[in-house]
């Protein structure tokens, strides 16, 4: 799974972040190879993931944002065995190891608010060892560079990515990809 993730990022480092069904519809039409699904419920998640796969898109579901699922190992196992996304995104560090044991590609989302957030994030990543890190907001090149160097884990930047310059700057300092809900960036 990880080779598919990084291979698709090499083709197109822009990741479509879909926070609604309408956004997902647009993401499915876009040239983005990867979709971060930031919506869904126990009733529609399987269908949403299947629609992404029908369009040959890799889909990573943000489990913290799903309705009707608990944030525990049982839900993770159900999602892995029955929904079959390419991977998950979570802010919950306690879910990373179990998700990896289930064979899921795991992206840990970190919110960088201050220097303490950065220090804590590095410690968490050192312990959990996700497959990739998504940092928010993604417009902090110095922080991206530090995280890439300190953790040796691929970094994705997301949040407040407004234009082509933000994308280029993130890639220049070592990000492997950029997640955004801005449709005009999907078509860069």
N, C-alpha and C positions, 0 to 999 in steps of 0.2 A: 504493500500500500504506500509506503513512504516514497518509493521510487516514482510512483505515479504522481504524487503530490509535487515533488520537486521537479519532475520532468514537465509537468503542466505549468509550473511557475516559470520554468525556463522559456516556454513558448509564449507565455503572457503573464507577467508578474502582477497584473491587476486582478484582484478577487472581488467579485460582486457580492456585496452584503445585502441580503434581502430580508427586510424587517416586516414585510406584509406579503400577502398572496399576490397583490398587484405588482409589487416590486419583484417577486419571484418570476412572474410572467415576463417582465422586461429582461430580467437576468438570463432567462432561458433563451432569449433572442440575441443576447449580446455575444461578443467574441470572447468573453471571459471563459476560461477553462474550468475555473473553480468557483463554487458558490458557498458562501457562509450563510446558512439558513438560520435566521434570528427570529423565527416564528414557527408556530405549529402546536398541535395538541394531540392528545391521545387518539382523537378521532380522525385526524387528517395527515399525520406525520408520514405514515407509510406511503400514502399516495403522493405526497410532495417529494419524497426521496425518489420514488419510482419515476416520477416525471423528469427529475433532474438526470437520472441515469438513462432514460430514453433519449435524451438530448446529448448523451455522452459527456455530461458535466459531472465533475466530482463534487460531492456535497458533504459538508461538514456541519453538523447541527450543534447549535449552542444549547446544551442541555439545561442550562440555568434559566432559559427563557421559555421553555416548553410548558404548556398548560396540561394538567392532568397526570403528570409524572412526578414521582417523588425524586429527590436528589440523592439516591442511594444506589448501592450495588445491584439490588434486584432490578431496578428500573434500567440501569446500565446494561445488565445482562439481557433484559428483554429487548432493548433497543439494538444491541449488537446482534442478537440471534434472529430477530423478527423484522426489524426496520432496515438493517444493513446499510447504514451510511458509510461513507469512506472514512469518517472519523468524527470526533466531537471537539467542541470548544467548551471550556469551563473556567470559571474563576475559583472553583472549589478544589484546592490542592489535595484534599483527602480522596478525591475521585480519580486522580491521575494514575496512580499505580494500578488500582483494580481495572481501570479501563484499558490500560496497556496489556494487562494480563489476559483480558478478553480479546486481544488482538486488534483493538481500535487504535487508530492514529490519533494522538491527543495534542491539542493546542491549548496551552494555558494562557488565558487572557489576564493581563495585569494592567491596573490603572496606575499611572505614574503621576502622583500629585506633588511630591516633594522629594528631597534627598533621602528621607527615611523610607519612602515607598520604594525607591531604587535599591537601597541596601537590603530591605526586607525581601523584595522581589528576587534579588540575586541569591539570597539564602534559600528561599522557597524553591527556586529553580534547581539549585544544587542538590536539594533533597529529593524533589519529585521527578526530575529529569523527563519532562514532556518531550514529545517529538519536535515541537516548535513552540514559540512564544509569540503572542500577539500583544503589543503594547499600545495603550491608549492614553492620551492622544498621540497620534503618530507623527506629529510635526516637531519632534524633538531630536534632531540629528545627533547631538552629543549623547543623549541617553541611549539611542539606538546603537551607537558605536560602543558605548561602555557595556551594554548588555551582550552584544555580539562577542566582544572580547572576553568578558568575564565568565560567561556561561558556556560558550562554544556551542550553543544551540541556535538554530536558525530563528531569526526574528522577522515578524510581520508587523508592519505599522498600520494602524487603523484609527479612525476618529479624527475629525477636523482636516482631513486631506481634501483640499479645496481645488487644486489645479495641478497642471503638468509639472510645475516647478517642485511642488511637494513630493510628487512621485519620484522625480529624478533625484532630488536631495536624499530621500530615504534609501533609494537603491545605491546611491553613491557612497553612503556611509555603512553599507553592509546589510540592509534589509533584503530578504529574499522575495518579499511580496508586499503588496499594499492592499488592504481591504477597505472598500468604500461603498457607500450607498449612493454616491453621486453618479448618475447614469452617464453623464458626458465623459467622465473619466474612464468608464468601462470601454468606451470606443476610442481611446487614445491610440 
